[in-house]
Structures are given as C-alpha cells and as structure tokens.
Amino acid sequence: MVSFSVSDRVSKMQSSSTFKAAQSAAALREQGHQVIDLTLGEPDFDTPQFIKEYAWEGLQKGLTKYTASSGMKPFTESIAEFYRHRFGASFTPAEVVASCGGKQALFNAACTLLNPGDDVLIPKPYWVTFPEIVTFCEANSVFIETEETDFVLTADQVKDAITDKTKLLIVNSPSNPSGRVIPTAEMRKIIEACVERGVYVLTDECYLFFAYPPGEVFTSATLPPEIREYVCVAGSFSKTFAMTGWRIGYTIASQSWSKELIKLQSHSATHPTSFVQYACARALENASESMAAVQAMLAEYERRRDWLIPALNTIDGFKCGMPEGAFYAFVDVRGVLGDRFTASADVADYMLTEAHTVVTDGAGFGADGFLRFSYATSMENLNTAIERLSKIFGTRSATAA
Ligand SMILES: Cc1ncc(COP(=O)(O)O)c(C=O)c1O
C-alpha cells in the first residue's frame, strides 16, 4: 500500500492526547469493564430544551440556506447586544464573526495573523490545540512556565517572555486544564504589556461563564477600542449552553481583523449552520432564561468541585488546589512518582488498568507530573472514582493543598 503523502505542516501536528485517553476508556468498556471516564471536556448536561426549540423554529422559518460568512445579522447583533448588556462592552456587530465552535475561531484568528517563523507565547499548562494551531501556521510556540504562580499567568511573566519576534500571546482563562482564573486586574496588565510591545492577544474565553462565585469573569471584549485593535476574543456556545455538538462559536475582533477572518472562513467552512445561528441568537435575546440555565449548571459543577477537591487531597501522594473556574481538577501526582512510576503517564496507565478510571495525562498540556480530572460527570461517578483510587494508592487525612 502506498503511504499517504501528508503535507509537512500537518505531519508536524500531534493528535489530541485528550482524544487518545477517551479512546482507551472506550476500549476497556468494549471489554465489558465498568469504566469511570473523567477525561471528558464537555458538559454532561443536555442542551436546554428551549434552545432546541429555537433551532426547530429556525428550521420552520426556512433558515436552511447559506448565510453571510460573517454569520447572519441577528446572530452578530445578538452577541454585541448580549455583551453590552451583561458586561458593558461596546463593540459593533461588524466586529463579530460566527464560527464553527471556539476551535475554529482560534484557528481562523491564528491563520489570519501568523507568518512562518513568528513566535507565539503560550502559558503552561495549555490547552492541547494551541501549539498545534501554531505548528500548522509554521510559527513557533514559546512556552511560559507558570507553576511558580500556581498556574496563574502574570504580566511580569509575559513581559519577561516578549522578544522582538513575539507576534501573539494565547491566553485561556478560566483555564483548561488547570481550572485557574486570571484576576481581572492582572489580565488587563497582561494585555496592556502585550499591546505596548505591539504583540497581539488571542483570549480563549470558552469557559467565560464558568467561574465560581464569588469569582469575577473578565472578557477582553470590554477593553477600549485602541487596545482591542490587538485583541481577538474566541468565544463559544459549546460549554456555556452544553451544546458541543452544535459547533458554534464566534470571534470578537477589530473590523480590519474581522474582514480577514471572514475572507478565510468564506473559503473553508463558509459559516456555522444557519438554524444553529438562529437558535443561539434567540437564546442570547432571551438572556434571563439562558443565564438561569447556565447558573443551574454552574451550581452543579460547583457542588462537585467542592466535594471532589478535598476528596482528591485525601489520596496518598495527590495534591490539588481549589480551581476557580471551568470543570477540571489539575492534580499534582509527583508525590507518587519514584520507584513505581517515572511519569504521570504511568500513573494514568496504572489508574486505567487497576481502577478502570480514566483521566488525562498532564504531559499533553505541557505539565508532566499532573493529571487532569474532569468533573463534568455525575457525583456517583466521582464517588466511585475516589473509592477506587483510595484503594490502589491508599489515603491520608484531608489536608489543604
Ligand atoms: C480551552 C478550550 N478552548 C476551546 C475549545 C473549543 O471548544 P469548541 O470548539 O467546542 O467551541 C475547548 C474545548 O474543549 C477548550 O477546552
């Protein structure tokens, strides 16, 4: 068989380690084991019924044809209006471009900005897709270590990392995988530090609505226009409204950047599904019902987090601080490395074979020695996972990490 002649750009990209872990879980399940899968990066809730009904309404209205590549007007208008009302942001619908999920928003933003050889700053631990997009653009990922500040990026770290080759910073808060949230004042300083040096900032705000009380949420869409010239927000409906399969997100960027985003998108996906755009526009117009649905999910994630983190800290050799957002616990398992295990991947393998509990190895996020536990799953599953892990690793009395 002739092997496929893959392009250099794509051959340099790595497959997603999060998908690999999910595949291992599926393989065990097929063998008849009761697997607890804590790898999932998506809500375990169904999409709210009223949003499904809006999609049906869109279909009945005949919204089954192409829309503008930027997205249909009601969609871009509803984003601008929602951000104005909720966050006090003042950008125009012309600064919004609909995309097929946050992932495509990020991809479009990177592809319209980066040239081969550009340096892109990415704080560790990072979401797996960031460096792969950079690789696709033939640019260089330059990683910023943040363990010293408990995985919360600071403006000083960014200032130290910027060089004349730096073109872009990609920042994700609330963060996947750490669940940490960069405080608003620090985030502003980070962006200002970049803009001062002519460095662009891509803020992945896909977990914007998942910051636990009394946490603050910051969207860079609220920055003044002269700063936003350098900023692109990647937003998504996937996690917010538990609609990962609908594939809908958006960018918020200057009109000149948006023009290029539209040009690129017009030659690829063209636009996200017409009646999905309609459903999302209607959901944002009905902000009170939508936000009530989000609050209900957030409250449940918070309940799980408050139970899970102390429970993880009772397991011998595990250490985990309290995340302020998203739905992940990023656990330091270096306490169990040594004779039995040399890397966190070995710990994850051991958990898989001995406890049929699947988590994602931190190495894929640039943090060997850590494991990511998703708590977008039932309390029952979390309980079972902790019981099983307690058996194989042993326990100690709960301590604050
Ligand atoms: C940090 C982060 N950004 C972006 C995405 C992309 O989500 P979507 O393309 O479904 O909007 C994800 C999904 O897991 C994510 O975790």
The ligand as a Gaussian input file, in Angstrom:
#p B3LYP/6-31G(d) Opt

LIG

0 1
 C       -9.795000      25.821000      26.201000
 C      -10.692000      25.430000      25.101000
 N      -10.827000      26.252000      24.046000
 C      -11.618000      25.955000      23.023000
 C      -12.320000      24.792000      22.998000
 C      -13.130000      24.526000      21.780000
 O      -14.434000      24.295000      22.002000
 P      -15.493000      24.354000      20.796000
 O      -14.748000      24.283000      19.521000
 O      -16.378000      23.202000      21.015000
 O      -16.177000      25.660000      20.971000
 C      -12.213000      23.877000      24.042000
 C      -12.896000      22.584000      24.011000
 O      -12.631000      21.669000      24.758000
 C      -11.386000      24.214000      25.147000
 O      -11.259000      23.418000      26.192000

